[in-house]
């Protein structure tokens, strides 16, 4: 399922099968559903927007129209009311087949079971060799170390005042997160405190990105 966020759809036909729309706006659009995977709409806005059924979904409307023509209009109305009230009954599952109709292919089942037993024995033998015989042969070969240790002389020397360095770095990061300042003054990029940014986000909401906007 594709997720589409913060998009504005305007004056267009939007095929929604299999898509998830989050904080999107539909203005003067036709929402088209063709009977595929159900779409999901989360915190979306709709203005002057219509719905349209195509392909498999359109067949459902033709089927309801047929019910009206053959005198089953009441049944069709109950289906529509069930859609509005979310009370459509589920289709009953078919009863399981009786034991007499399950088949008599015992030979094929026996062959399959024998193959599975053979594969299981091969895997058990491979695991037994890998965990018991293989490691013993490696350990029995002298002159080959199992691992090598790193030389401490090759490791970089750490400064003695490492705690002061981290304290200064932590204080600098705290100051950046709680103060105003320029990130790139030539390009007009500035920073604001995290608490102020959260207040602006709560007051104004997420920005809505229009189609074609990068």
N, CA, C and O of each residue as an XYZ file, in Angstrom:
856
protein
N       0.843     -1.189      0.000
C       0.000      0.000      0.000
C       0.885      1.247      0.000
O       1.708      1.425      0.898
N       0.716      2.108     -1.003
C       1.493      3.336     -1.096
C       0.910      4.384     -0.157
O      -0.311      4.499     -0.044
N       1.766      5.153      0.519
C       1.350      6.196      1.445
C       1.637      7.559      0.824
O       2.759      7.839      0.403
N       0.604      8.407      0.772
C       0.722      9.752      0.205
C       0.398     10.738      1.318
O      -0.669     10.663      1.929
N       1.314     11.659      1.581
C       1.165     12.587      2.697
C       1.198     14.032      2.206
O       1.946     14.380      1.292
N       0.358     14.873      2.842
C       0.403     16.329      2.665
C       0.283     16.755      1.202
O       0.931     17.715      0.783
N      -0.536     16.052      0.427
C      -0.740     16.402     -0.974
C      -2.075     17.138     -1.128
O      -3.014     16.898     -0.369
N      -2.149     18.033     -2.113
C      -3.384     18.734     -2.452
C      -3.778     18.321     -3.864
O      -3.045     18.585     -4.817
N      -4.936     17.674     -4.003
C      -5.450     17.255     -5.302
C      -6.564     18.222     -5.689
O      -7.501     18.447     -4.923
N      -6.448     18.787     -6.880
C      -7.383     19.832     -7.293
C      -7.806     19.598     -8.745
O      -6.965     19.408     -9.624
N      -9.140     19.616     -8.987
C      -9.696     19.541    -10.351
C      -9.163     18.330    -11.113
O      -8.702     18.469    -12.246
N      -9.221     17.147    -10.504
C      -8.672     15.962    -11.167
C      -9.422     14.725    -10.707
O     -10.128     14.736     -9.698
N      -9.243     13.625    -11.501
C      -9.756     12.317    -11.124
C      -8.648     11.569    -10.392
O      -7.558     11.400    -10.939
N      -8.905     11.121     -9.174
C      -7.884     10.487     -8.347
C      -8.265      9.021     -8.142
O      -9.257      8.724     -7.477
N      -7.476      8.099     -8.715
C      -7.693      6.665     -8.524
C      -7.093      6.273     -7.179
O      -5.882      6.391     -6.989
N      -7.924      5.808     -6.237
C      -7.493      5.631     -4.857
C      -7.243      4.172     -4.478
O      -6.902      3.903     -3.326
N      -7.397      3.234     -5.391
C      -7.231      1.820     -5.036
C      -5.850      1.565     -4.442
O      -4.837      1.935     -5.034
N      -5.814      0.928     -3.262
C      -4.553      0.490     -2.668
C      -3.683      1.592     -2.126
O      -2.510      1.338     -1.852
N      -4.187      2.817     -1.950
C      -3.380      3.925     -1.454
C      -3.831      4.337     -0.060
O      -4.991      4.154      0.309
N      -2.896      4.898      0.715
C      -3.186      5.469      2.024
C      -2.893      6.969      1.956
O      -1.780      7.373      1.620
N      -3.892      7.790      2.276
C      -3.771      9.238      2.209
C      -3.775      9.806      3.625
O      -4.704      9.571      4.398
N      -2.720     10.557      3.953
C      -2.587     11.163      5.275
C      -2.471     12.681      5.129
O      -1.619     13.185      4.398
N      -3.355     13.406      5.848
C      -3.395     14.874      5.843
C      -3.352     15.432      4.418
O      -2.583     16.346      4.123
N      -4.180     14.876      3.547
C      -4.277     15.350      2.170
C      -5.565     16.152      1.991
O      -6.492     16.040      2.793
N      -5.614     16.954      0.942
C      -6.793     17.755      0.626
C      -7.257     17.430     -0.780
O      -6.451     17.352     -1.707
N      -8.582     17.236     -0.939
C      -9.200     16.953     -2.232
C     -10.179     18.088     -2.519
O     -11.172     18.253     -1.810
N      -9.895     18.869     -3.562
C     -10.696     20.036     -3.896
C     -11.218     19.881     -5.317
O     -10.442     19.794     -6.269
N     -12.553     19.846     -5.451
C     -13.205     19.731     -6.755
C     -12.643     18.541     -7.542
O     -12.229     18.677     -8.693
N     -12.640     17.379     -6.895
C     -12.071     16.177     -7.508
C     -13.128     15.079     -7.615
O     -14.195     15.159     -7.006
N     -12.809     14.064     -8.397
C     -13.568     12.825     -8.454
C     -12.701     11.721     -7.850
O     -11.644     11.388     -8.386
N     -13.156     11.154     -6.729
C     -12.431     10.044     -6.111
C     -12.915      8.753     -6.775
O     -14.073      8.364     -6.628
N     -12.018      8.102     -7.502
C     -12.379      6.950     -8.333
C     -11.906      5.679     -7.634
O     -10.734      5.548     -7.284
N     -12.840      4.743     -7.435
C     -12.513      3.429     -6.857
C     -12.901      2.356     -7.866
O     -14.038      2.321     -8.336
N     -11.944      1.471     -8.201
C     -12.148      0.479     -9.254
C     -12.314     -0.929     -8.710
O     -12.260     -1.886     -9.483
N     -12.515     -1.094     -7.396
C     -12.772     -2.419     -6.845
C     -11.540     -3.158     -6.378
O     -11.626     -4.350     -6.084
N     -10.392     -2.496     -6.299
C      -9.178     -3.148     -5.819
C      -9.055     -3.081     -4.311
O     -10.054     -3.088     -3.590
N      -7.791     -3.016     -3.832
C      -7.560     -2.927     -2.391
C      -8.165     -1.640     -1.838
O      -8.054     -0.580     -2.454
N      -8.810     -1.740     -0.667
C      -9.502     -0.587     -0.106
C      -8.522      0.511      0.272
O      -7.486      0.232      0.877
N      -8.836      1.772     -0.078
C      -7.969      2.887      0.316
C      -8.204      3.261      1.774
O      -9.188      2.846      2.386
N      -7.285      4.052      2.318
C      -7.381      4.549      3.692
C      -7.212      6.066      3.662
O      -6.285      6.575      3.033
N      -8.110      6.792      4.344
C      -8.043      8.243      4.433
C      -7.862      8.617      5.901
O      -8.707      8.297      6.738
N      -6.753      9.298      6.210
C      -6.451      9.676      7.589
C      -6.257     11.187      7.656
O      -5.328     11.735      7.062
N      -7.156     11.853      8.393
C      -7.087     13.298      8.591
C      -7.047     14.051      7.251
O      -6.242     14.966      7.075
N      -7.902     13.669      6.326
C      -7.978     14.324      5.021
C      -9.155     15.288      4.982
O     -10.099     15.167      5.762
N      -9.084     16.254      4.057
C     -10.149     17.233      3.877
C     -10.717     17.107      2.470
O      -9.983     16.879      1.509
N     -12.053     17.260      2.362
C     -12.741     17.115      1.093
C     -13.610     18.342      0.864
O     -14.380     18.742      1.737
N     -13.478     18.942     -0.332
C     -14.275     20.120     -0.679
C     -14.750     19.984     -2.120
O     -13.944     19.857     -3.042
N     -16.080     20.011     -2.304
C     -16.680     19.888     -3.635
C     -16.142     18.647     -4.354
O     -15.762     18.709     -5.524
N     -16.117     17.540     -3.647
C     -15.533     16.309     -4.167
C     -16.618     15.250     -4.318
O     -17.459     15.074     -3.436
N     -16.588     14.538     -5.461
C     -17.549     13.489     -5.760
C     -16.828     12.133     -5.773
O     -15.600     12.064     -5.831
N     -17.624     11.061     -5.718
C     -17.056      9.718     -5.821
C     -17.543      9.057     -7.108
O     -18.634      9.350     -7.598
N     -16.712      8.155     -7.650
C     -17.071      7.446     -8.868
C     -16.557      6.019     -8.786
O     -15.436      5.776     -8.340
N     -17.383      5.083     -9.217
C     -17.024      3.671     -9.220
C     -16.723      3.226    -10.641
O     -17.509      3.489    -11.551
N     -15.592      2.554    -10.844
C     -15.184      2.063    -12.156
C     -14.922      0.566    -12.081
O     -14.760      0.003    -10.998
N     -14.883     -0.072    -13.253
C     -14.479     -1.467    -13.424
C     -15.260     -2.386    -12.471
O     -16.489     -2.417    -12.529
N     -14.567     -3.137    -11.590
C     -15.242     -4.099    -10.734
C     -16.211     -3.426     -9.777
O     -17.295     -3.950     -9.522
N     -15.838     -2.286     -9.251
C     -16.732     -1.584     -8.330
C     -17.998     -1.128     -9.045
O     -19.079     -1.132     -8.456
N     -17.872     -0.735    -10.317
C     -19.047     -0.308    -11.078
C     -20.002     -1.486    -11.309
O     -21.212     -1.291    -11.428
N     -19.459     -2.707    -11.373
C     -20.326     -3.872    -11.538
C     -21.281     -4.036    -10.366
O     -22.387     -4.549    -10.536
N     -20.863     -3.605     -9.173
C     -21.747     -3.692     -8.010
C     -22.968     -2.803     -8.187
O     -24.084     -3.208     -7.861
N     -22.763     -1.591     -8.703
C     -23.902     -0.699     -8.921
C     -24.824     -1.259    -10.000
O     -26.043     -1.121     -9.901
N     -24.259     -1.887    -11.029
C     -25.100     -2.490    -12.068
C     -25.897     -3.665    -11.502
O     -27.043     -3.889    -11.893
N     -25.285     -4.414    -10.580
C     -25.988     -5.530     -9.954
C     -27.158     -5.018     -9.106
O     -28.243     -5.598     -9.149
N     -26.956     -3.949     -8.340
C     -28.052     -3.387     -7.547
C     -29.161     -2.858     -8.459
O     -30.342     -2.998     -8.141
N     -28.793     -2.259     -9.579
C     -29.793     -1.770    -10.533
C     -30.609     -2.930    -11.096
O     -31.815     -2.802    -11.307
N     -29.940     -4.077    -11.341
C     -30.657     -5.254    -11.821
C     -31.666     -5.759    -10.791
O     -32.762     -6.192    -11.145
N     -31.284     -5.698     -9.510
C     -32.208     -6.118     -8.447
C     -33.469     -5.256     -8.437
O     -34.570     -5.769     -8.236
N     -33.313     -3.957     -8.651
C     -34.481     -3.077     -8.712
C     -35.394     -3.465     -9.890
O     -36.620     -3.446     -9.773
N     -34.771     -3.816    -11.023
C     -35.565     -4.100    -12.221
C     -36.348     -5.405    -12.089
O     -37.434     -5.523    -12.657
N     -35.819     -6.394    -11.347
C     -36.505     -7.687    -11.250
C     -37.428     -7.764    -10.041
O     -37.961     -8.831     -9.735
N     -37.623     -6.638     -9.349
C     -38.564     -6.614     -8.237
C     -37.961     -6.852     -6.879
O     -38.691     -7.114     -5.923
N     -36.651     -6.771     -6.759
C     -35.977     -6.941     -5.468
C     -35.452     -5.609     -4.951
O     -34.374     -5.542     -4.362
N     -36.225     -4.551     -5.178
C     -35.788     -3.228     -4.728
C     -35.654     -3.150     -3.221
O     -34.759     -2.476     -2.710
N     -36.550     -3.844     -2.491
C     -36.449     -3.828     -1.033
C     -35.154     -4.432     -0.540
O     -34.529     -3.910      0.383
N     -34.745     -5.546     -1.162
C     -33.484     -6.172     -0.774
C     -32.303     -5.258     -1.084
O     -31.361     -5.173     -0.296
N     -32.347     -4.570     -2.235
C     -31.282     -3.639     -2.581
C     -31.232     -2.480     -1.596
O     -30.149     -2.032     -1.220
N     -32.408     -1.984     -1.170
C     -32.445     -0.899     -0.189
C     -31.827     -1.339      1.133
O     -31.143     -0.555      1.792
N     -32.067     -2.594      1.524
C     -31.477     -3.068      2.771
C     -29.951     -3.135      2.680
O     -29.254     -2.901      3.668
N     -29.440     -3.453      1.495
C     -27.990     -3.457      1.308
C     -27.430     -2.046      1.472
O     -26.411     -1.844      2.132
N     -28.122     -1.055      0.852
C     -27.668      0.327      0.957
C     -27.738      0.800      2.403
O     -26.821      1.459      2.894
N     -28.836      0.459      3.086
C     -28.947      0.848      4.495
C     -27.881      0.158      5.340
O     -27.358      0.744      6.287
N     -27.561     -1.087      4.996
C     -26.501     -1.779      5.721
C     -25.150     -1.113      5.548
O     -24.339     -1.089      6.474
N     -24.901     -0.559      4.336
C     -23.653      0.175      4.103
C     -23.602      1.413      4.987
O     -22.564      1.722      5.572
N     -24.744      2.134      5.086
C     -24.764      3.342      5.902
C     -24.614      3.038      7.386
O     -23.965      3.791      8.112
N     -25.212      1.935      7.842
C     -25.198      1.616      9.276
C     -24.112      0.617      9.663
O     -24.005      0.245     10.832
N     -23.305      0.177      8.698
C     -22.223     -0.784      8.933
C     -22.762     -2.083      9.548
O     -22.178     -2.632     10.483
N     -23.881     -2.556      9.007
C     -24.489     -3.786      9.536
C     -24.659     -4.844      8.447
O     -25.552     -5.686      8.546
N     -23.832     -4.817      7.427
C     -23.940     -5.822      6.375
C     -23.564     -7.190      6.930
O     -22.521     -7.314      7.572
N     -24.384     -8.230      6.705
C     -24.042     -9.565      7.211
C     -22.907    -10.174      6.406
O     -22.773     -9.925      5.208
N     -22.091    -10.977      7.082
C     -20.999    -11.675      6.412
C     -21.526    -12.926      5.707
O     -22.478    -13.560      6.163
N     -20.891    -13.262      4.595
C     -21.282    -14.460      3.855
C     -20.903    -15.705      4.642
O     -19.795    -15.799      5.170
N     -21.827    -16.668      4.720
C     -21.560    -17.899      5.441
C     -20.496    -18.721      4.721
O     -20.531    -18.863      3.498
N     -19.566    -19.252      5.477
C     -18.543    -20.120      4.889
C     -19.154    -21.474      4.536
O     -20.030    -21.945      5.262
N     -18.727    -22.114      3.453
C     -19.269    -23.432      3.105
C     -18.856    -24.479      4.125
O     -17.798    -24.378      4.747
N     -19.707    -25.485      4.287
C     -19.415    -26.557      5.234
C     -18.228    -27.375      4.736
O     -18.051    -27.524      3.527
N     -17.413    -27.907      5.647
C     -16.266    -28.719      5.211
C     -16.716    -29.980      4.483
O     -17.800    -30.504      4.738
N     -15.882    -30.455      3.586
C     -16.214    -31.649      2.807
C     -16.244    -32.873      3.705
O     -15.442    -32.970      4.634
N     -17.144    -33.805      3.451
C     -17.183    -35.032      4.264
C     -15.935    -35.872      4.054
O     -15.223    -35.726      3.061
N     -15.687    -36.758      5.016
C     -14.462    -37.567      4.981
C     -14.414    -38.471      3.762
O     -13.326    -38.802      3.291
N     -15.569    -38.882      3.236
C     -15.585    -39.792      2.094
C     -15.074    -39.114      0.831
O     -14.680    -39.799     -0.113
N     -15.071    -37.765      0.792
C     -14.666    -37.035     -0.411
C     -13.259    -36.460     -0.313
O     -12.884    -35.608     -1.119
N     -12.481    -36.913      0.657
C     -11.141    -36.357      0.826
C     -10.104    -37.047     -0.046
O      -8.969    -36.573     -0.105
N     -10.429    -38.137     -0.724
C      -9.488    -38.781     -1.632
C      -8.850    -40.010     -1.023
O      -8.929    -40.239      0.184
N      -8.207    -40.809     -1.888
C      -7.553    -42.061     -1.449
C      -6.138    -42.154     -2.003
O      -5.675    -43.246     -2.335
N      -5.446    -41.027     -2.108
C      -4.094    -41.015     -2.672
C      -3.073    -41.300     -1.571
O      -2.194    -40.482     -1.298
N      -3.201    -42.478     -0.938
C      -2.310    -42.809      0.160
C      -0.884    -43.047     -0.332
O       0.067    -42.786      0.406
N      -0.713    -43.540     -1.565
C       0.631    -43.788     -2.086
C       1.411    -42.482     -2.220
O       2.568    -42.388     -1.809
N       0.758    -41.483     -2.800
C       1.432    -40.186     -2.954
C       1.772    -39.583     -1.595
O       2.857    -39.029     -1.414
N       0.849    -39.690     -0.642
C       1.130    -39.170      0.697
C       2.293    -39.908      1.346
O       3.113    -39.297      2.033
N       2.368    -41.234      1.130
C       3.473    -41.992      1.699
C       4.807    -41.584      1.102
O       5.802    -41.488      1.820
N       4.841    -41.339     -0.218
C       6.086    -40.913     -0.867
C       6.531    -39.552     -0.335
O       7.710    -39.341     -0.050
N       5.572    -38.629     -0.205
C       5.909    -37.301      0.299
C       6.450    -37.388      1.723
O       7.423    -36.716      2.067
N       5.815    -38.217      2.547
C       6.276    -38.359      3.923
C       7.675    -38.973      3.977
O       8.502    -38.567      4.793
N       7.935    -39.944      3.116
C       9.263    -40.559      3.096
C      10.331    -39.552      2.683
O      11.426    -39.537      3.245
N      10.013    -38.715      1.705
C      10.974    -37.686      1.276
C      11.239    -36.708      2.417
O      12.381    -36.308      2.640
N      10.195    -36.325      3.133
C      10.375    -35.386      4.251
C      11.220    -36.008      5.351
O      12.050    -35.325      5.950
N      11.020    -37.307      5.629
C      11.834    -37.970      6.641
C      13.294    -38.018      6.200
O      14.191    -37.797      7.014
N      13.547    -38.307      4.907
C      14.914    -38.329      4.412
C      15.594    -36.981      4.518
O      16.755    -36.901      4.920
N      14.878    -35.912      4.161
C      15.457    -34.572      4.264
C      15.764    -34.234      5.715
O      16.789    -33.619      6.010
N      14.871    -34.638      6.628
C      15.104    -34.373      8.048
C      16.347    -35.088      8.555
O      17.122    -34.517      9.322
N      16.544    -36.341      8.130
C      17.732    -37.080      8.554
C      19.011    -36.435      8.024
O      20.019    -36.381      8.729
N      18.970    -35.947      6.785
C      20.153    -35.287      6.218
C      20.480    -34.021      6.997
O      21.649    -33.744      7.265
N      19.460    -33.249      7.365
C      19.702    -32.025      8.130
C      20.260    -32.346      9.510
O      21.171    -31.669      9.986
N      19.715    -33.379     10.158
C      20.224    -33.752     11.483
C      21.684    -34.180     11.388
O      22.489    -33.807     12.242
N      22.045    -34.969     10.348
C      23.435    -35.396     10.178
C      24.352    -34.206      9.930
O      25.466    -34.159     10.453
N      23.888    -33.244      9.134
C      24.708    -32.075      8.854
C      24.927    -31.243     10.116
O      26.033    -30.760     10.359
N      23.882    -31.077     10.914
C      24.029    -30.328     12.161
C      24.935    -31.062     13.144
O      25.745    -30.435     13.825
N      24.805    -32.379     13.222
C      25.660    -33.166     14.116
C      27.126    -33.027     13.727
O      27.989    -32.864     14.589
N      27.406    -33.091     12.426
C      28.785    -32.934     11.975
C      29.280    -31.506     12.227
O      30.418    -31.306     12.650
N      28.410    -30.504     11.963
C      28.845    -29.117     12.099
C      29.103    -28.703     13.536
O      29.986    -27.885     13.794
N      28.345    -29.254     14.474
C      28.492    -28.825     15.864
C      29.414    -29.730     16.693
O      29.919    -29.302     17.732
N      29.639    -30.969     16.252
C      30.436    -31.885     17.057
C      31.749    -32.273     16.383
O      32.823    -32.065     16.948
N      31.667    -32.841     15.169
C      32.878    -33.362     14.516
C      33.740    -32.222     13.968
O      34.955    -32.210     14.163
N      33.101    -31.252     13.274
C      33.861    -30.163     12.654
C      34.695    -29.356     13.634
O      35.888    -29.176     13.387
N      34.138    -28.858     14.733
C      34.948    -28.083     15.685
C      36.091    -28.890     16.295
O      37.165    -28.337     16.529
N      35.889    -30.195     16.562
C      36.976    -31.000     17.120
C      38.151    -31.085     16.165
O      39.298    -31.025     16.607
N      37.901    -31.223     14.856
C      38.988    -31.281     13.879
C      39.748    -29.957     13.808
O      40.967    -29.949     13.642
N      39.034    -28.841     13.932
C      39.714    -27.544     13.893
C      40.591    -27.361     15.115
O      41.712    -26.865     15.009
N      40.077    -27.769     16.299
C      40.852    -27.615     17.525
C      42.048    -28.555     17.569
O      43.047    -28.265     18.227
N      41.946    -29.684     16.866
C      43.041    -30.658     16.909
C      44.210    -30.267     16.025
O      45.252    -30.919     16.108
N      44.108    -29.245     15.184
C      45.195    -28.812     14.308
C      46.018    -27.763     15.030
O      45.536    -26.648     15.233
N      47.258    -28.082     15.429
C      48.084    -27.123     16.174
C      48.632    -26.037     15.264
O      48.667    -26.169     14.040
N      49.059    -24.957     15.912
C      49.731    -23.877     15.189
C      48.812    -22.854     14.575
O      49.303    -21.876     14.012
N      47.489    -23.022     14.649
C      46.558    -22.064     14.058
C      45.730    -21.430     15.165
O      44.837    -22.084     15.704
N      45.992    -20.191     15.517
C      45.208    -19.555     16.595
C      43.761    -19.364     16.162
O      43.464    -19.109     14.995
N      42.861    -19.497     17.151
C      41.445    -19.311     16.852
C      41.118    -17.852     16.606
O      40.209    -17.553     15.832
N      41.818    -16.954     17.229
C      41.581    -15.524     17.013
C      42.847    -14.771     17.357
O      43.721    -15.291     18.050
N      42.941    -13.577     16.884
C      44.092    -12.718     17.145
C      43.645    -11.528     17.964
O      42.536    -11.023     17.793
N      44.515    -11.085     18.853
C      44.197     -9.943     19.717
C      44.792     -8.676     19.141
O      45.850     -8.709     18.512
N      44.122     -7.569     19.353
C      44.616     -6.278     18.876
C      45.699     -5.759     19.812
O      45.620     -5.943     21.026
N      46.679     -5.131     19.259
C      47.754     -4.538     20.033
C      47.281     -3.209     20.620
O      46.732     -2.365     19.912
N      47.507     -3.034     21.939
C      47.083     -1.790     22.574
C      47.849     -0.591     22.039
O      47.355      0.535     22.075
N      49.083     -0.841     21.531
C      49.859      0.278     21.011
C      49.227      0.860     19.760
O      49.469      2.020     19.427
N      48.402      0.054     19.047
C      47.771      0.549     17.825
C      46.512      1.352     18.102
O      45.973      1.977     17.190
N      46.027      1.350     19.346
C      44.813      2.082     19.684
C      45.153      3.542     19.940
O      46.222      3.829     20.479
N      44.281      4.472     19.570
C      44.559      5.903     19.786
C      44.522      6.250     21.264
O      43.763      5.662     22.034
N      45.352      7.216     21.652
C      45.381      7.690     23.030
C      44.221      8.645     23.273
O      43.998      9.570     22.493
N      43.496      8.421     24.339
C      42.383      9.286     24.712
C      42.896     10.413     25.602
O      43.800     10.196     26.409
N      42.335     11.605     25.468
C      42.785     12.722     26.317
C      42.422     12.474     27.775
O      41.433     11.808     28.080
N      43.240     13.022     28.668
C      42.994     12.847     30.090
C      41.761     13.608     30.556
O      41.087     13.178     31.492
N      41.455     14.740     29.909
C      40.293     15.542     30.301
C      39.083     15.218     29.421
O      38.366     16.118     28.984
N      38.861     13.903     29.162
C      37.751     13.495     28.302
C      36.405     13.894     28.906
O      35.483     14.261     28.178
N      36.287     13.822     30.243
C      35.017     14.203     30.869
C      34.702     15.678     30.672
O      33.543     16.047     30.481
N      35.737     16.531     30.716
C      35.498     17.961     30.485
C      35.090     18.226     29.042
O      34.242     19.077     28.775
N      35.698     17.493     28.114
C      35.343     17.660     26.705
C      33.877     17.326     26.459
O      33.174     18.054     25.759
N      33.415     16.200     27.052
C      32.010     15.817     26.870
C      31.068     16.803     27.561
O      29.985     17.081     27.047
N      31.466     17.332     28.715
C      30.627     18.332     29.391
C      30.478     19.584     28.536
O      29.382     20.135     28.431
N      31.583     20.042     27.917
C      31.510     21.208     27.051
C      30.650     20.941     25.822
O      29.872     21.798     25.401
N      30.796     19.733     25.244
C      29.990     19.384     24.068
C      28.509     19.328     24.427
O      27.673     19.804     23.659
N      28.167     18.751     25.591
C      26.763     18.667     26.025
C      26.189     20.063     26.253
O      25.052     20.336     25.869
N      26.982     20.960     26.885
C      26.504     22.321     27.129
C      26.289     23.068     25.815
O      25.336     23.836     25.688
N      27.173     22.847     24.833
C      27.013     23.503     23.537
C      25.755     23.026     22.817
O      25.045     23.826     22.207
N      25.475     21.707     22.888
C      24.267     21.189     22.251
C      23.007     21.694     22.949
O      22.013     21.992     22.287
N      23.037     21.792     24.280
C      21.897     22.340     25.021
C      21.640     23.784     24.612
O      20.488     24.196     24.472
N      22.709     24.556     24.420
C      22.547     25.951     24.018
C      21.946     26.056     22.621
O      21.121     26.936     22.374
N      22.345     25.174     21.701
C      21.799     25.202     20.334
C      20.317     24.842     20.316
O      19.553     25.376     19.512
N      19.907     23.919     21.220
C      18.522     23.473     21.228
C      17.575     24.444     21.920
O      16.359     24.342     21.759
N      18.118     25.388     22.690
C      17.261     26.277     23.487
C      17.477     27.745     23.179
O      17.085     28.589     23.985
N      18.086     28.093     22.042
C      18.355     29.497     21.725
C      18.122     29.744     20.240
O      18.063     28.813     19.436
N      17.990     31.030     19.896
C      17.866     31.449     18.507
C      19.258     31.702     17.931
O      20.180     32.071     18.659
N      19.404     31.502     16.627
C      20.678     31.761     15.997
C      20.636     31.454     14.517
O      19.657     30.894     14.025
N      21.682     31.813     13.806
C      21.775     31.579     12.374
C      22.462     30.248     12.119
O      23.477     29.936     12.740
N      21.905     29.467     11.205
C      22.577     28.290     10.681
C      23.366     28.646      9.426
O      24.517     28.236      9.270
N      22.733     29.419      8.523
C      23.382     29.944      7.324
C      22.718     31.287      7.013
O      21.652     31.333      6.399
N      23.353     32.367      7.438
C      22.735     33.681      7.300
C      22.609     34.101      5.838
O      21.658     34.795      5.479
N      23.559     33.690      4.984
C      23.490     34.058      3.569
C      22.265     33.453      2.887
O      21.662     34.078      2.015
N      21.900     32.233      3.286
C      20.735     31.573      2.695
C      19.462     31.776      3.501
O      18.408     31.248      3.146
N      19.554     32.531      4.574
C      18.357     32.813      5.369
C      17.879     31.636      6.191
O      16.681     31.521      6.449
N      18.791     30.741      6.619
C      18.419     29.573      7.419
C      18.790     29.847      8.872
O      19.952     30.095      9.194
N      17.787     29.799      9.740
C      17.992     30.082     11.155
C      17.483     28.922     11.984
O      16.749     28.068     11.486
N      17.870     28.890     13.247
C      17.384     27.886     14.179
C      16.584     28.559     15.277
O      16.834     29.707     15.643
N      15.597     27.802     15.802
C      14.772     28.282     16.899
C      14.728     27.208     17.960
O      14.979     26.043     17.652
N      14.415     27.558     19.222
C      14.355     26.553     20.290
C      13.327     25.470     19.980
O      12.332     25.717     19.299
N      13.580     24.282     20.484
C      12.672     23.161     20.247
C      11.289     23.445     20.822
O      10.283     23.120     20.192
N      11.222     24.052     22.019
C       9.925     24.336     22.630
C       9.116     25.323     21.790
O       7.899     25.187     21.661
N       9.810     26.331     21.212
C       9.107     27.292     20.349
C       8.618     26.618     19.072
O       7.514     26.898     18.608
N       9.433     25.730     18.502
C       9.020     25.024     17.289
C       7.793     24.158     17.546
O       6.914     24.076     16.688
N       7.710     23.509     18.710
C       6.549     22.686     19.031
C       5.299     23.545     19.201
O       4.213     23.144     18.784
N       5.440     24.727     19.812
C       4.283     25.613     19.971
C       3.772     26.088     18.612
O       2.563     26.165     18.395
N       4.690     26.407     17.693
C       4.272     26.842     16.353
C       3.582     25.697     15.620
O       2.584     25.910     14.931
N       4.111     24.478     15.767
C       3.504     23.324     15.097
C       2.103     23.057     15.631
O       1.203     22.734     14.855
N       1.896     23.184     16.950
C       0.567     22.962     17.540
C      -0.403     24.046     17.095
O      -1.576     23.765     16.850
N       0.077     25.289     16.989
C      -0.807     26.402     16.633
C      -1.171     26.421     15.156
O      -2.313     26.722     14.807
N      -0.212     26.101     14.274
C      -0.441     26.256     12.830
C      -0.628     24.917     12.111
O      -1.147     24.896     10.995
N      -0.221     23.804     12.719
C      -0.362     22.510     12.066
C       0.742     22.245     11.049
O       1.601     23.093     10.811
N       0.705     21.066     10.459
C       1.706     20.690      9.455
C       1.465     21.453      8.153
O       0.313     21.691      7.792
N       2.513     21.838      7.450
C       2.305     22.499      6.149
C       1.778     21.526      5.119
O       2.127     20.346      5.147
N       0.944     21.998      4.212
C       0.364     21.171      3.142
C       1.141     21.430      1.859
O       1.206     22.562      1.381
N       1.731     20.373      1.306
C       2.548     20.491      0.094
C       1.676     20.239     -1.123
O       1.004     19.211     -1.203
N       1.680     21.133     -2.034
C       0.882     21.007     -3.259
C       1.614     20.170     -4.277
O       2.821     19.953     -4.168
N       0.854     19.682     -5.308
C       1.459     18.863     -6.352
C       2.482     19.672     -7.137
O       2.257     20.824     -7.510
N       3.634     19.009     -7.374
C       4.682     19.678     -8.132
C       5.631     20.471     -7.285
O       6.673     20.900     -7.780
N       5.307     20.695     -5.977
C       6.168     21.470     -5.103
C       7.233     20.571     -4.509
O       6.918     19.490     -4.011
N       8.492     20.997     -4.549
C       9.596     20.207     -4.021
C       9.959     20.727     -2.620
O      10.872     20.200     -1.984
